[in-house]
Amino acid sequence: RDFGIFGALGIMLAYVGAVVFLPAAVAATERRKPWRVPPTRGSDPLDRFLISVASLPIRNPKSVIATGLVLVAISVAATGWVQVDNRYSRDLKSDNPALVSMDFFHKAFGGSFVLDLVVDAGEPDGIKDPKLLAAMDKLGAGMEEHGLISQVFNPVTFIKKMNQAMNGGDPKAFRVPGSAEAVAQYLLLFEMAGGDSEYDRMVSYDYSKARMGAYTIELDPEEYESVLGHLRGLVDRIFGSFGDSIEVYEAGGLPLFYTVSDELISTLMRSLYLAMPVIVVITAFAFRSVRLGLLSVLPNVIPITVGLGLLGLTGISLRFSTIVAFPVAFGLAIDDTIHFLHRYRLELQGGAGHEEAVRTALRTAGRAMVLTTVFLIAGFAVMLASNFLAMVHMSLTLGVILVAALFGDLLVLPALLQLFVPRGPGRP
């Protein structure tokens, strides 16, 4: 939401600068310079390129549209390989000290991430119930059976150790006491002896809640869902007899991280595709033409699908650093579409024929579109040298999306106009 708010404010400020300060600067600096004759048609490489480009959608509109549709189809097929993975390690190169140390920690100690579970008895001293403690002990043993969980810390372990100590160290006494009174006495003695800070972090002050934790490696979304499914299955099986009196749920940093990541990615993607019908309506209203609004869909669907297809083909995961490239590039693609259509309509209103309006729009608005795209790609390309892979992947994704957007607006959009807009002389 903050990204959207500040992005909108930035665009408004850029608009003010473009319509107020830029004209003032031009008027102040250019008024004393002699007027120069503009370059003639085809006098520079970019102009010759745009003249060549204009002939493609005019002479072969069906081939150009078919190429665009094939590109969309291939990209849509490749989106099936897109991986949603927002792990921090995906943003670091393999020789980064933080990543090297984390890998060592995983291998040496079985994991540096903790998935917490909260057992809520619903009433004070509820955790002291031997039946509940036995269920928690069984849950801890079941958690360690999963291959991605290396170790479980459980307050029940402390109580079992106390029971063993109170029975002369007998190994058979390493179990949950048989009565709540015994548990309460052990805990009272434990507190009178000074307690233990580690144990105090695993139970609430009134013994209504207890915390269990599982050490894991950094999990990708599929692995996290696998671990979560295993834990929920254990909870349903072990705590089912307690009914609604006992609640067990995951908590802590890992569930928060994966919940935020999932919400972030799904919300951005949903917003991106919901923006398309809004853009169609605005375009149709601005140009007073439903036809032009609908024709703007394909050129602006191309960059989104090509960007997702790139992620699928290259193995770059869909995460915040890559998905943020889509609304940025999508806005720039819409910008190019509006520039082209505006110039095209101006030429028609000036009396130009359909084909001449397309050619002129490509040579005028098209020039600005090409230069803007080149400048933006060059600016984002600086991030390719970053040691932070998030910036590298964002730069690459933005560059490909911008090129696809330019293809849609320079070729596909004129081809659509050639096929679906009535030809003939323009109206003054």
Secondary structure, 3 states (H helix, E strand, C coil): CHHHHHHHHHHHHHHHHHHHHHHHHHHHHHCCCCCCCCCCCCCCHHHHHHHHHHHHHHHCHHHHHHHHHHHHHHHHHHHHHCCECCCHHHHECCCCHHHHHHHHHHHHHCCCEEEEEEEECCCCCHHHCHHHHHHHHHHHHHHCCCCCEEEEECHHHHHHHHHHHCCCCCHHHCCCCCCHHHHHHHHHHHHHCCCCHHHHCCECCCCCEEEEEEEECCCCHHHHHHHHHHHHHHHHHHHHHHCCCCEEEEECHHHHHHHHHHHHHHHHHHHHHHHHHHHHHHHHHHHCCHHHHHHCHHHHHHHHHHHHHHHHHHCCCECHHHHCHHHHHHHHHHHHHHHHHHHHHHHHHCCCEHHHHHHHHHHHHHHHHHHHHHHHHHHHHHHHHCCEHHHHHHHHHHHHHHHHHHHHHHHHHHHHHHHHCCCCECCC
